[in-house]
Amino acid sequence: MANVFKPIRPKKISEEIVEQIKALISSGELKPGEKIPSERELAVMLGVSRPSVREAIMVLDAMGLVEARQGGGTYVRSLTSAALNDPLTTLVEENPQLLHSLVEVRMGLETWSAYLAAARATDSEIGHMRELLRIMEKQAARGGWDAEVDSQFHYAITAATHNTLQMHVLNTIHSLFHRTIQVALTEFYRKAGMVELLLAQHTAIFEAIAEKNPEKAREAMYRHIALVEEKMAQLQAESASA
């Protein structure tokens, strides 16, 4: 018979490092935007030389899996196309219709995230959500929380799905996602009673996840995003009539 076998060759140390980091990114242990240990730290952790680590990082950078920033360390890239981000952010900021469309995307993504988070969140992840909710509560007492803590709360829920691709999709539209929260909060804070309503909605989402009740979490997130969608639709109508 014809020889269909190929000689086995030992892998270079740098190739082993590449495979290990790729596996961590694929499994979600290393998340998009997360800084990986320094070259020196990785060399110590893996018990290898720094040149081997440096070569592996260069390979991963060339693959588009990590981004080595000048003087700022190395970060995990999104597995989805970063090309979507900046052009769409500009378009969304200029077009209320696209802002409304993005909320529809959030509806599908986040209701499912809440469902999965309720089924899969660890005690540590639930604790992190609780801390963020407490920050929102403190800021609410002063008239309203900022968009950053709101974004972090929603991100924590998506991270708790333990679905790597779900996180990468959200990371790709991060700027767009953050923008809808900024616009929504600015509009909501103009109306009496909205801070209390929004806080109650976020609390309901958290409690359902903490109770590990997927369907209840999905419904709570649906009610919240539906409120945001209603506000975006109103802004779109106002823009069309202007």
N, C-alpha and C positions, 0 to 999 in steps of 0.2 A: 504494500500500500504506500501511497505517497506520504511523505513526511509533513504532517499538518501541525507539528509541534514547534514552538519557538523556544530558543534557549532562554533560561531564566537568568536575569542579571540582578545583582544586589542593587537596591535603590540607594541613591545618594542621600545623605543626611538631610540636605535641603529639600529634597522631594518628599521625604517623610514628614517634614515640618509643614510643607504645603498641604499635604493630604490631611494632616491633623487639623489645621486651621480651617480648611475647606469643610471638613466634617462638622466643626463647631458652628460655622456660619449656617450650614445647611440645617442643622438640628435646632438652631435658634439659641444656642448657648451664648454665641456672640451675635448681638442684635445690630441692625442697621443704625449707624451713627455712633456706635459704641467704640471707645478707644481701646485698642488692644495693648497688652503690656509692652514696655519698651524693649528694644533690642537686647539690652543687658539683662533685663528681667526674664525675657523668654529664654535666653541662653542658660540662665541659672535653673529655671523651671524644667527645661527639657534636657539639661545636662549635655549641651552641645556648645560648639564654638560660636562666637558672635558673627564671624564671616558666613557661617552656614545659615544663621538666622537672617542676616542681611540679604543673602541670595534668595531665600524663600520669600521674604517680603517683596523683593523686586519682582519675582514671578507672580505673586498674588496681585500686585499692583498692575502688572501688564495684563492679567486676566480680567481686571476690572472689579475684583472682589474686595480690595482694600484701597485706601487712599493715603499715601504718605505725604503729610503736610510739612512744609519747611519749618523746622524748629517747633512743631506742634504735635508730633507723634503720628501714629498710624490709626486710621479709623475704618470701620467696616462700611462698605458702600451698600446702597440698596441693590437688591438683585433685579429690580425692575428698572425701566429706563429713566435715568435722571433727566433726560432731554424733555420729558413732559413738564418738569417743574417750573422753571423760570418763565418761559413764554406763556404758559397757561395762567400763571399767577398774575401777569400783567393784564391778560385778557379778562380774567375774572374781576379784577379791581375796576375795570372800565365798563363791565357789562353785568347789570343786575340779573339778567336772564341766566347767565352762566353761574352766577352765585347761587341762584335757586336750583339750577341743575346739580350743582355740587352737593347741596343738601340732600337731594334725592339719592345721590351716590352714598352719602353718609348713612342714609336710612337703611339701605341694604347691608352695608358693611358693619355698622355699629349695632344694629339689632341682633345680628348673628354673633358679633363679638360678645355682647352681653350674655347671650344664651350659652356660648361656649365657656366664657369666663366663670359663670355660675357652676358649670359642671367640672371645671378643671383648675380653678384658682387655688394656689397654695395658701397656707396661713400667712406666710410672709407677704405674698402679693395682696391679700385682703388687708393686712396691716398697713401696707403702703397706701392703698386706696383710702383707708380710714384716716391716715395722716393728712392726705390731700383734702379730704372732705372737711376736716377740722380747720384747715387753713382757710377754706372757702367760707366756713361758718364765721370765723373771726373777721374776715374781710367783709362779709355780708353785713355785719353789725355796724360797719363804717360806711355802708351805702352800696357795696357791690365788690365782687372780687375781680382780679385782672384775668385777661385772656390766657396768660401763661399757665396758671394753676388749673384752669378749666381744661386746657389742652392736655396737661399732664395727667389729669384724672381720666380722660377718655383714652389716652395712650396706655395708662396702666391697665385698663380693662382689656384693650386689644392684646397687650403683652401677656395677659393671663389666659388667653386662648391657647397659648403654647403652639400656635400655628405660625410657622416661620413666614410663609408667603403672605399671610394676613398682615403681619407686621411690616413686611417689605412694601406692600401696596400702600399702607397708611403712610409709611415713611416717604414714599415717592410724592404723595400729594400733601406733604406736611405744610408747606407754605399756604396752599389753598385751604386746607383744613383749618389752619390757624386763623386765616382771614375770615372765614364764615363765623367763627366764634367771636372775633373782634367786632364784626359788624352787628351780629345778633345782640351781643351784650350791650353795645352802645345804644342800640334801639330800645332794648328791653328796659334799660335803666331809666329811660325817659318816662316810663309809665308807673304809677304808684302800684305797689303790691307785687311787682314782677320779680323783685329780688327774692322775696319770700317764696313765691311759686317756683322759681328756678331752683332754689336751695332744696325745697321739698322734693322736686323731681330727682335731683342728684342723690338725695338721701334715699329715696325709694329704690333707685338703681343699685346703690351700694348695698342696702339691706337685703335685696333679693339675691345679690351675688354672695353676700356673707352667709345667707341662709341656704346657699347652694340650691336655689330654685330656678332652673334655667328658663322655664316658660314665664315666670313672674318677672325675671330680669329682662327678658326680651320685650315684654309688654311695657315695662317701665321705661325702657330706652325708646321704644316706639312713641310713647306719649311725649317724651322730651323732644325727640327729633321732629315730630309732627308740629310741635309748637314753634320750633325754629323754622321749619318749612313754611308755616303760615306767615311768619314775619317776613321771610324772604320773598314770598309771593306778593305780599303787600308792597314791599319796596319795588318789586318789578312793575307792579301796576302803577305805582306813583311815578316811576321813571317813564313809563310809556305815555302817561297822560301829561307829562311836563312839556 
